[in-house]
Amino acid sequence: MANLLQRLTRFAAWDRAPVPDEAKASRTGALFAFHGPGQPVWNPRDTRTLAREGYAGNAIVHRCVRLIGTAAASVPWVAHQGELELDAHPLLDLLHRPSPRMDGARFVEALIAHLLLAGNAYVEAVSLDDTPRELHVLRPDRMKVVPGESGWPEAFEYTLGAQSVRFVQEGAVPPILHLPLFHPVDDHYGLSPLEAAATALDIHNASSAWTKALLDNAARPSGALVYTAEAGMSQDQYARLKEELEASFQGAANAGRPLLLEGGLDWRAMAMTPRDMDFAEARNAAAREIALAFGVPPMLLGIPGDNTYANYQEANRALWRETVLPLLNRLAAAFGGWLAPALGGELRLSHDLDSIPALSVEREALWKRVREADFLSEDEKRIAVGYGARERRRNNAGTAT
């Protein structure tokens, strides 16, 4: 009975104990105790960000775009009327000098650069008496498609600041030529190779930033100085230690200097080493992925670990056959269908493949096969290699030569 009374007395005293005041704390505070790897943070995929982080901020992207653009711009245009190859024509003159401030090579290079970086390229035709006199490349990040009632573009709006210019697609030559790359889920705008390789671009840029930060921090992984002594470190000791570390061990000039620790201090690394991260291989893999998205063999960019082609010449021929020539064929078909009705009717544009040194071996093999074909006439042989019949070639005046 005595034990029961003691228990009841203690229970009553606990029940009458004062309730502590409510403690105010964040409901998410307990979650911070469980910390693990977070989700990756990717850069935006808009045209300006991709151009800034890619073409202007990444050597692989810059070289891919320049390599394709300069290669395509080096090939001369050729005009055909039926099977006749024209020595000169107003359309060729326009493409050779699109505007007073830009020659044909710069024009094609800028056009292809916009196409690769943004997935879209826009060209404005300035006409006089329904005849195109100048061509201008417009920035795709400033252009907007205006669909009509049928869903197809009926106009384009070019916006700069608070001003906009609308180009209505009418007339013998519509004022705007839109060249989009294929996009599976967009009816009007194209998908750029750079957007497809944006993940690899972020990885490559992040690895470059990591390397720069590592060099700026004495080429060491981040870590912590742990004070293991029983007595705590005073504020003066802490300030002096921090000042000495910043003055003597940070920066590229202090890389590799030994760190002298006094009693009670211990260095503990808090990050993985580059070897643990397989840093170099991840960087090269990202570079290869960027190059492949643009259709450039990684061997041409000096990226190690790629032995797809036996030598540099084969890789260069693959670049021309698989990337540059398809782009040139697309440009020829687009400009011919856009400008030919106002500059000569049944005109067809192409490019002079004989002027491409990388394809000289293949062209020589073709010429040899055609030359040895005794069953073909001279004119048939000329047509087989891409030239018109000799007796039917015409000059710019339209007279036979």
DRENDO-1510 file (C-alpha; in Angstrom, 1 decimal, always signed):
<recs>
REC; n; res; u; v; w
REC; 1; MET; +0.0; +0.0; +0.0 .
REC; 2; ALA; +2.8; +2.4; +0.8 .
REC; 3; ASN; +4.4; +1.8; -2.6 .
REC; 4; LEU; +1.1; +2.5; -4.3 .
REC; 5; LEU; +0.7; +5.8; -2.4 .
REC; 6; GLN; +4.3; +6.9; -3.3 .
REC; 7; ARG; +3.6; +6.2; -7.0 .
REC; 8; LEU; +0.3; +8.2; -6.9 .
REC; 9; THR; +2.1; +11.1; -5.2 .
REC; 10; ARG; +4.9; +11.2; -7.8 .
REC; 11; PHE; +2.3; +11.0; -10.6 .
REC; 12; ALA; +0.3; +13.9; -9.1 .
REC; 13; ALA; +3.5; +16.0; -8.8 .
REC; 14; TRP; +4.4; +15.4; -12.4 .
REC; 15; ASP; +0.9; +16.3; -13.5 .
REC; 16; ARG; +1.1; +19.6; -11.6 .
REC; 17; ALA; +4.6; +20.4; -13.1 .
REC; 18; PRO; +4.6; +23.7; -15.0 .
REC; 19; VAL; +4.4; +23.2; -18.8 .
REC; 20; PRO; +7.4; +24.8; -20.6 .
REC; 21; ASP; +6.7; +27.6; -23.0 .
REC; 22; GLU; +6.2; +26.6; -26.7 .
REC; 23; ALA; +9.5; +26.7; -28.5 .
REC; 24; LYS; +9.4; +28.4; -31.9 .
REC; 25; ALA; +11.4; +26.6; -34.6 .
REC; 26; SER; +11.1; +25.9; -38.3 .
REC; 27; ARG; +9.2; +22.8; -39.1 .
REC; 28; THR; +11.9; +22.0; -41.7 .
REC; 29; GLY; +14.8; +22.3; -39.2 .
REC; 30; ALA; +15.1; +18.6; -38.6 .
REC; 31; LEU; +15.4; +17.9; -42.3 .
REC; 32; PHE; +18.8; +19.7; -42.4 .
REC; 33; ALA; +20.4; +16.9; -40.4 .
REC; 34; PHE; +20.0; +14.5; -43.4 .
REC; 35; HIS; +22.1; +15.9; -46.2 .
REC; 36; GLY; +22.9; +14.1; -49.4 .
REC; 37; PRO; +23.7; +14.8; -53.0 .
REC; 38; GLY; +21.4; +17.3; -54.6 .
REC; 39; GLN; +19.9; +17.5; -58.1 .
REC; 40; PRO; +22.0; +19.0; -60.9 .
REC; 41; VAL; +21.4; +22.6; -61.9 .
REC; 42; TRP; +21.3; +23.1; -65.7 .
REC; 43; ASN; +21.6; +26.3; -67.5 .
REC; 44; PRO; +18.5; +27.7; -69.4 .
REC; 45; ARG; +18.0; +26.4; -72.9 .
REC; 46; ASP; +17.1; +29.7; -74.6 .
REC; 47; THR; +19.1; +30.9; -77.6 .
REC; 48; ARG; +21.0; +33.7; -75.8 .
REC; 49; THR; +22.2; +31.5; -73.0 .
REC; 50; LEU; +23.2; +28.7; -75.3 .
REC; 51; ALA; +25.1; +31.2; -77.5 .
REC; 52; ARG; +26.8; +32.8; -74.4 .
REC; 53; GLU; +27.7; +29.6; -72.6 .
REC; 54; GLY; +28.4; +27.7; -75.8 .
REC; 55; TYR; +29.8; +29.7; -78.7 .
REC; 56; ALA; +31.3; +32.5; -76.5 .
REC; 57; GLY; +32.3; +30.4; -73.5 .
REC; 58; ASN; +33.2; +26.9; -74.8 .
REC; 59; ALA; +36.2; +26.2; -77.1 .
REC; 60; ILE; +34.7; +22.9; -78.4 .
REC; 61; VAL; +31.4; +24.6; -79.5 .
REC; 62; HIS; +33.2; +27.6; -80.9 .
REC; 63; ARG; +35.6; +25.4; -83.0 .
REC; 64; CYS; +32.7; +23.1; -84.2 .
REC; 65; VAL; +30.7; +26.1; -85.5 .
REC; 66; ARG; +33.7; +27.9; -87.0 .
REC; 67; LEU; +34.9; +24.7; -88.7 .
REC; 68; ILE; +31.6; +24.0; -90.3 .
REC; 69; GLY; +30.8; +27.6; -91.2 .
REC; 70; THR; +34.2; +28.4; -92.8 .
REC; 71; ALA; +34.2; +25.1; -94.7 .
REC; 72; ALA; +30.8; +25.8; -96.2 .
REC; 73; ALA; +31.6; +29.4; -96.9 .
REC; 74; SER; +34.6; +28.4; -99.0 .
REC; 75; VAL; +32.7; +26.6; -101.7 .
REC; 76; PRO; +31.6; +28.7; -104.7 .
REC; 77; TRP; +28.0; +28.8; -105.9 .
REC; 78; VAL; +27.0; +27.4; -109.3 .
REC; 79; ALA; +23.8; +28.2; -111.2 .
REC; 80; HIS; +22.1; +25.8; -113.7 .
REC; 81; GLN; +19.2; +26.4; -116.1 .
REC; 82; GLY; +18.0; +23.0; -116.9 .
REC; 83; GLU; +21.1; +21.1; -117.8 .
REC; 84; LEU; +23.0; +24.2; -118.7 .
REC; 85; GLU; +25.7; +25.6; -116.4 .
REC; 86; LEU; +25.7; +29.4; -116.4 .
REC; 87; ASP; +29.0; +31.2; -116.3 .
REC; 88; ALA; +27.4; +34.3; -114.7 .
REC; 89; HIS; +24.0; +35.3; -113.5 .
REC; 90; PRO; +22.5; +38.1; -111.4 .
REC; 91; LEU; +21.6; +35.5; -108.7 .
REC; 92; LEU; +25.2; +34.5; -108.5 .
REC; 93; ASP; +26.2; +38.2; -108.2 .
REC; 94; LEU; +23.7; +38.7; -105.4 .
REC; 95; LEU; +25.1; +35.6; -103.5 .
REC; 96; HIS; +28.6; +36.7; -104.1 .
REC; 97; ARG; +27.9; +40.2; -102.6 .
REC; 98; PRO; +24.7; +40.0; -100.6 .
REC; 99; SER; +25.0; +43.6; -99.2 .
REC; 100; PRO; +27.5; +46.4; -99.3 .
REC; 101; ARG; +28.7; +45.6; -95.8 .
REC; 102; MET; +29.0; +41.8; -96.1 .
REC; 103; ASP; +30.6; +39.5; -98.8 .
REC; 104; GLY; +29.3; +36.1; -99.7 .
REC; 105; ALA; +31.7; +34.1; -97.4 .
REC; 106; ARG; +30.8; +36.1; -94.3 .
REC; 107; PHE; +27.1; +35.8; -95.2 .
REC; 108; VAL; +27.1; +32.0; -95.4 .
REC; 109; GLU; +29.3; +31.7; -92.3 .
REC; 110; ALA; +26.9; +33.8; -90.2 .
REC; 111; LEU; +23.9; +32.0; -91.6 .
REC; 112; ILE; +25.2; +28.6; -90.7 .
REC; 113; ALA; +26.4; +29.8; -87.3 .
REC; 114; HIS; +22.8; +30.9; -86.4 .
REC; 115; LEU; +21.4; +27.7; -87.8 .
REC; 116; LEU; +23.7; +25.5; -85.6 .
REC; 117; LEU; +23.4; +27.6; -82.5 .
REC; 118; ALA; +19.7; +28.5; -82.5 .
REC; 119; GLY; +18.3; +25.9; -84.8 .
REC; 120; ASN; +16.8; +28.7; -87.0 .
REC; 121; ALA; +18.3; +31.1; -89.5 .
REC; 122; TYR; +16.5; +34.1; -91.1 .
REC; 123; VAL; +17.4; +36.0; -94.2 .
REC; 124; GLU; +15.8; +39.3; -95.2 .
REC; 125; ALA; +15.5; +40.2; -98.9 .
REC; 126; VAL; +15.5; +43.9; -99.8 .
REC; 127; SER; +13.7; +44.2; -103.2 .
REC; 128; LEU; +13.4; +47.0; -105.7 .
REC; 129; ASP; +10.7; +46.6; -108.4 .
REC; 130; ASP; +10.1; +43.1; -107.2 .
REC; 131; THR; +13.7; +42.2; -107.8 .
REC; 132; PRO; +15.9; +41.2; -104.8 .
REC; 133; ARG; +18.9; +43.6; -104.5 .
REC; 134; GLU; +20.3; +42.9; -101.0 .
REC; 135; LEU; +20.3; +40.0; -98.5 .
REC; 136; HIS; +20.7; +40.4; -94.8 .
REC; 137; VAL; +21.1; +37.8; -92.0 .
REC; 138; LEU; +18.8; +38.5; -89.0 .
REC; 139; ARG; +19.4; +37.4; -85.4 .
REC; 140; PRO; +17.0; +34.5; -84.6 .
REC; 141; ASP; +16.6; +35.5; -80.9 .
REC; 142; ARG; +14.9; +38.7; -82.1 .
REC; 143; MET; +12.5; +37.0; -84.6 .
REC; 144; LYS; +9.0; +35.7; -83.9 .
REC; 145; VAL; +6.8; +33.6; -86.2 .
REC; 146; VAL; +3.3; +34.9; -86.7 .
REC; 147; PRO; +1.0; +32.0; -87.7 .
REC; 148; GLY; -2.0; +32.7; -89.9 .
REC; 149; GLU; -5.5; +31.2; -89.8 .
REC; 150; SER; -4.2; +28.0; -91.6 .
REC; 151; GLY; -1.5; +27.6; -88.9 .
REC; 152; TRP; +1.4; +28.3; -91.3 .
REC; 153; PRO; +3.5; +31.5; -90.9 .
REC; 154; GLU; +2.0; +34.5; -92.6 .
REC; 155; ALA; +4.4; +37.0; -91.1 .
REC; 156; PHE; +7.5; +37.5; -89.0 .
REC; 157; GLU; +8.1; +40.0; -86.3 .
REC; 158; TYR; +11.6; +41.3; -85.6 .
REC; 159; THR; +11.9; +43.0; -82.2 .
REC; 160; LEU; +14.7; +45.2; -80.9 .
REC; 161; GLY; +14.0; +46.9; -77.6 .
REC; 162; ALA; +10.6; +48.5; -77.7 .
REC; 163; GLN; +10.5; +48.6; -81.6 .
REC; 164; SER; +9.1; +45.8; -83.8 .
REC; 165; VAL; +9.1; +45.4; -87.6 .
REC; 166; ARG; +6.5; +43.0; -89.2 .
REC; 167; PHE; +7.4; +41.3; -92.4 .
REC; 168; VAL; +4.3; +40.0; -94.2 .
REC; 169; GLN; +5.1; +37.0; -96.4 .
REC; 170; GLU; +3.7; +38.2; -99.7 .
REC; 171; GLY; +5.0; +39.2; -103.1 .
REC; 172; ALA; +7.0; +37.5; -105.8 .
REC; 173; VAL; +9.8; +37.1; -103.3 .
REC; 174; PRO; +8.6; +36.9; -99.7 .
REC; 175; PRO; +10.8; +39.2; -97.6 .
REC; 176; ILE; +11.9; +36.6; -95.1 .
REC; 177; LEU; +13.5; +33.2; -95.7 .
REC; 178; HIS; +13.2; +31.0; -92.6 .
REC; 179; LEU; +15.6; +28.0; -92.4 .
REC; 180; PRO; +14.7; +25.8; -89.4 .
REC; 181; LEU; +16.3; +22.5; -88.4 .
REC; 182; PHE; +13.9; +19.6; -87.7 .
REC; 183; HIS; +12.1; +19.8; -84.3 .
REC; 184; PRO; +9.8; +16.8; -83.5 .
REC; 185; VAL; +7.5; +18.8; -81.2 .
REC; 186; ASP; +7.5; +22.3; -82.6 .
REC; 187; ASP; +5.6; +23.4; -85.7 .
REC; 188; HIS; +7.6; +26.6; -86.4 .
REC; 189; TYR; +11.0; +26.6; -84.7 .
REC; 190; GLY; +13.9; +24.3; -85.2 .
REC; 191; LEU; +16.0; +22.3; -82.7 .
REC; 192; SER; +19.7; +23.2; -82.6 .
REC; 193; PRO; +22.5; +20.7; -82.2 .
REC; 194; LEU; +23.7; +22.9; -79.3 .
REC; 195; GLU; +20.4; +22.4; -77.4 .
REC; 196; ALA; +20.7; +18.7; -77.9 .
REC; 197; ALA; +24.2; +18.8; -76.4 .
REC; 198; ALA; +23.3; +21.2; -73.7 .
REC; 199; THR; +23.9; +18.7; -70.9 .
REC; 200; ALA; +27.3; +17.8; -72.1 .
REC; 201; LEU; +28.0; +21.6; -72.5 .
REC; 202; ASP; +27.1; +22.2; -68.8 .
REC; 203; ILE; +29.4; +19.4; -67.7 .
REC; 204; HIS; +32.3; +20.6; -69.8 .
REC; 205; ASN; +31.9; +24.2; -68.6 .
REC; 206; ALA; +31.5; +23.1; -65.0 .
REC; 207; SER; +34.7; +21.0; -65.3 .
REC; 208; SER; +36.6; +24.1; -66.6 .
REC; 209; ALA; +35.3; +26.2; -63.8 .
REC; 210; TRP; +36.2; +23.5; -61.3 .
REC; 211; THR; +39.8; +23.4; -62.7 .
REC; 212; LYS; +40.1; +27.2; -62.5 .
REC; 213; ALA; +38.8; +27.2; -58.9 .
REC; 214; LEU; +41.2; +24.4; -58.0 .
REC; 215; LEU; +44.2; +26.4; -59.3 .
REC; 216; ASP; +43.0; +29.5; -57.5 .
REC; 217; ASN; +42.9; +27.6; -54.3 .
REC; 218; ALA; +46.5; +26.3; -54.3 .
REC; 219; ALA; +45.6; +23.3; -56.5 .
REC; 220; ARG; +44.2; +21.4; -53.5 .
REC; 221; PRO; +40.8; +19.9; -52.8 .
REC; 222; SER; +38.7; +21.7; -50.3 .
REC; 223; GLY; +39.0; +20.5; -46.7 .
REC; 224; ALA; +38.8; +21.6; -43.0 .
REC; 225; LEU; +41.2; +22.3; -40.2 .
REC; 226; VAL; +40.0; +20.4; -37.2 .
REC; 227; TYR; +41.0; +21.7; -33.7 .
REC; 228; THR; +41.3; +18.6; -31.6 .
REC; 229; ALA; +42.6; +20.1; -28.3 .
REC; 230; GLU; +40.3; +20.1; -25.3 .
REC; 231; ALA; +40.5; +23.9; -24.8 .
REC; 232; GLY; +38.6; +25.8; -27.5 .
REC; 233; MET; +40.3; +28.2; -29.9 .
REC; 234; SER; +40.1; +31.9; -29.0 .
REC; 235; GLN; +38.8; +34.5; -31.4 .
REC; 236; ASP; +42.3; +36.0; -31.8 .
REC; 237; GLN; +43.8; +32.6; -32.6 .
REC; 238; TYR; +41.0; +31.9; -35.1 .
REC; 239; ALA; +41.4; +35.2; -36.8 .
REC; 240; ARG; +45.2; +34.8; -37.0 .
REC; 241; LEU; +44.9; +31.3; -38.5 .
REC; 242; LYS; +42.5; +32.4; -41.1 .
REC; 243; GLU; +44.6; +35.4; -42.1 .
REC; 244; GLU; +47.7; +33.2; -42.4 .
REC; 245; LEU; +45.9; +30.7; -44.6 .
REC; 246; GLU; +44.6; +33.3; -46.9 .
REC; 247; ALA; +47.9; +35.1; -47.2 .
REC; 248; SER; +50.2; +32.1; -47.5 .
REC; 249; PHE; +48.3; +29.2; -49.0 .
REC; 250; GLN; +45.6; +30.5; -51.4 .
REC; 251; GLY; +46.2; +31.5; -55.0 .
REC; 252; ALA; +48.1; +29.9; -57.9 .
REC; 253; ALA; +51.3; +31.5; -56.7 .
REC; 254; ASN; +51.2; +29.5; -53.5 .
REC; 255; ALA; +50.3; +26.2; -55.1 .
REC; 256; GLY; +52.2; +23.2; -53.5 .
REC; 257; ARG; +53.4; +25.1; -50.4 .
REC; 258; PRO; +53.5; +22.8; -47.4 .
REC; 259; LEU; +51.0; +23.5; -44.6 .
REC; 260; LEU; +52.6; +23.5; -41.1 .
REC; 261; LEU; +50.1; +22.6; -38.4 .
REC; 262; GLU; +50.7; +23.2; -34.7 .
REC; 263; GLY; +49.5; +21.1; -31.9 .
REC; 264; GLY; +45.8; +20.4; -31.9 .
REC; 265; LEU; +45.2; +21.0; -35.6 .
REC; 266; ASP; +44.4; +18.3; -38.1 .
REC; 267; TRP; +43.7; +18.6; -41.9 .
REC; 268; ARG; +40.7; +16.6; -43.2 .
REC; 269; ALA; +39.8; +16.5; -46.9 .
REC; 270; MET; +36.1; +17.2; -47.6 .
REC; 271; ALA; +36.0; +16.6; -51.4 .
REC; 272; MET; +36.7; +13.8; -53.8 .
REC; 273; THR; +40.0; +13.9; -55.7 .
REC; 274; PRO; +40.0; +14.3; -59.5 .
REC; 275; ARG; +41.0; +10.7; -59.8 .
REC; 276; ASP; +38.0; +9.7; -57.7 .
REC; 277; MET; +35.7; +11.7; -60.0 .
REC; 278; ASP; +37.4; +10.3; -63.1 .
REC; 279; PHE; +37.7; +13.9; -64.0 .
REC; 280; ALA; +39.7; +13.9; -67.2 .
REC; 281; GLU; +37.6; +11.1; -68.8 .
REC; 282; ALA; +34.3; +12.8; -68.0 .
REC; 283; ARG; +35.6; +16.1; -69.5 .
REC; 284; ASN; +36.7; +14.3; -72.7 .
REC; 285; ALA; +33.4; +12.4; -72.9 .
REC; 286; ALA; +31.5; +15.6; -72.7 .
REC; 287; ALA; +33.7; +17.2; -75.4 .
REC; 288; ARG; +33.1; +14.1; -77.7 .
REC; 289; GLU; +29.4; +14.3; -77.1 .
REC; 290; ILE; +29.3; +18.0; -78.1 .
REC; 291; ALA; +31.4; +17.3; -81.3 .
REC; 292; LEU; +29.2; +14.4; -82.3 .
REC; 293; ALA; +26.0; +16.6; -81.9 .
REC; 294; PHE; +27.5; +19.0; -84.4 .
REC; 295; GLY; +28.6; +16.3; -86.7 .
REC; 296; VAL; +32.3; +17.0; -86.3 .
REC; 297; PRO; +34.6; +14.0; -85.9 .
REC; 298; PRO; +36.3; +14.4; -82.5 .
REC; 299; MET; +39.7; +13.6; -84.1 .
REC; 300; LEU; +39.6; +17.0; -85.9 .
REC; 301; LEU; +39.3; +18.8; -82.5 .
REC; 302; GLY; +42.2; +17.0; -80.9 .
REC; 303; ILE; +40.0; +15.2; -78.3 .
REC; 304; PRO; +41.9; +12.1; -77.0 .
REC; 305; GLY; +40.3; +8.7; -77.0 .
REC; 306; ASP; +38.6; +8.7; -80.4 .
REC; 307; ASN; +40.0; +6.3; -83.0 .
REC; 308; THR; +36.9; +6.0; -85.2 .
REC; 309; TYR; +38.9; +7.1; -88.3 .
REC; 310; ALA; +42.2; +5.7; -89.5 .
REC; 311; ASN; +43.7; +9.1; -90.1 .
REC; 312; TYR; +43.0; +12.8; -90.2 .
REC; 313; GLN; +42.2; +12.8; -93.9 .
REC; 314; GLU; +39.4; +10.3; -93.5 .
REC; 315; ALA; +38.0; +12.3; -90.6 .
REC; 316; ASN; +38.0; +15.4; -92.7 .
REC; 317; ARG; +36.2; +13.7; -95.6 .
REC; 318; ALA; +33.6; +12.4; -93.2 .
REC; 319; LEU; +33.1; +16.0; -92.0 .
REC; 320; TRP; +32.4; +17.2; -95.5 .
REC; 321; ARG; +30.3; +14.2; -96.6 .
REC; 322; GLU; +28.1; +13.9; -93.5 .
REC; 323; THR; +27.9; +17.5; -92.3 .
REC; 324; VAL; +29.0; +20.2; -94.7 .
REC; 325; LEU; +27.6; +18.9; -98.0 .
REC; 326; PRO; +24.1; +18.3; -96.6 .
REC; 327; LEU; +24.0; +21.9; -95.3 .
REC; 328; LEU; +25.2; +23.2; -98.6 .
REC; 329; ASN; +22.5; +21.2; -100.5 .
REC; 330; ARG; +19.9; +22.6; -98.1 .
REC; 331; LEU; +21.1; +26.2; -98.6 .
REC; 332; ALA; +21.1; +25.7; -102.4 .
REC; 333; ALA; +17.6; +24.3; -102.5 .
REC; 334; ALA; +16.2; +27.0; -100.2 .
REC; 335; PHE; +17.8; +30.0; -101.9 .
REC; 336; GLY; +17.0; +28.6; -105.4 .
REC; 337; GLY; +13.4; +28.2; -104.6 .
REC; 338; TRP; +13.2; +31.6; -102.8 .
REC; 339; LEU; +15.0; +33.9; -105.3 .
REC; 340; ALA; +14.9; +32.1; -108.6 .
REC; 341; PRO; +11.3; +33.1; -109.6 .
REC; 342; ALA; +12.3; +36.8; -109.6 .
REC; 343; LEU; +15.8; +36.3; -111.0 .
REC; 344; GLY; +15.4; +34.0; -114.0 .
REC; 345; GLY; +12.7; +31.5; -113.5 .
REC; 346; GLU; +13.8; +27.9; -113.8 .
REC; 347; LEU; +17.1; +28.2; -112.0 .
REC; 348; ARG; +18.8; +25.6; -109.9 .
REC; 349; LEU; +21.7; +26.4; -107.5 .
REC; 350; SER; +24.5; +24.0; -106.5 .
REC; 351; HIS; +28.1; +24.2; -105.4 .
REC; 352; ASP; +31.4; +23.6; -107.1 .
REC; 353; LEU; +32.5; +20.3; -105.5 .
REC; 354; ASP; +35.7; +20.3; -107.6 .
REC; 355; SER; +37.0; +23.2; -105.5 .
REC; 356; ILE; +37.0; +21.2; -102.2 .
REC; 357; PRO; +40.5; +19.8; -101.5 .
REC; 358; ALA; +39.2; +17.3; -99.0 .
REC; 359; LEU; +37.1; +15.5; -101.7 .
REC; 360; SER; +39.8; +15.6; -104.4 .
REC; 361; VAL; +40.5; +11.9; -104.1 .
REC; 362; GLU; +36.9; +10.9; -104.5 .
REC; 363; ARG; +36.5; +13.3; -107.5 .
REC; 364; GLU; +39.6; +11.9; -109.2 .
REC; 365; ALA; +38.2; +8.4; -108.8 .
REC; 366; LEU; +34.9; +9.5; -110.3 .
REC; 367; TRP; +36.6; +11.1; -113.2 .
REC; 368; LYS; +38.6; +8.0; -113.8 .
REC; 369; ARG; +35.5; +5.8; -113.9 .
REC; 370; VAL; +33.8; +8.2; -116.3 .
REC; 371; ARG; +36.8; +8.6; -118.5 .
REC; 372; GLU; +37.1; +4.9; -118.9 .
REC; 373; ALA; +33.4; +4.5; -119.8 .
REC; 374; ASP; +33.7; +4.2; -123.6 .
REC; 375; PHE; +30.0; +3.9; -124.1 .
REC; 376; LEU; +29.4; +7.5; -123.0 .
REC; 377; SER; +29.8; +10.5; -125.3 .
REC; 378; GLU; +31.8; +13.6; -124.2 .
REC; 379; ASP; +28.7; +15.5; -123.3 .
REC; 380; GLU; +27.3; +12.6; -121.3 .
REC; 381; LYS; +30.6; +12.3; -119.4 .
REC; 382; ARG; +30.4; +16.0; -118.6 .
REC; 383; ILE; +26.9; +15.7; -117.3 .
REC; 384; ALA; +27.8; +12.6; -115.3 .
REC; 385; VAL; +30.5; +14.6; -113.3 .
REC; 386; GLY; +28.2; +17.6; -112.8 .
REC; 387; TYR; +28.9; +19.8; -115.8 .
REC; 388; GLY; +26.7; +20.8; -118.7 .
REC; 389; ALA; +27.1; +19.7; -122.2 .
REC; 390; ARG; +30.0; +21.7; -123.8 .
REC; 391; GLU; +28.1; +22.8; -126.9 .
REC; 392; ARG; +25.1; +23.9; -124.8 .
REC; 393; ARG; +26.8; +26.0; -122.1 .
REC; 394; ARG; +25.6; +29.6; -122.0 .
REC; 395; ASN; +27.0; +32.8; -120.8 .
REC; 396; ASN; +25.2; +35.5; -118.8 .
REC; 397; ALA; +23.8; +37.0; -122.0 .
REC; 398; GLY; +22.0; +33.7; -122.7 .
REC; 399; THR; +23.8; +33.0; -126.0 .
REC; 400; ALA; +25.3; +29.6; -126.7 .
REC; 401; THR; +29.0; +29.1; -126.6 .
</recs>
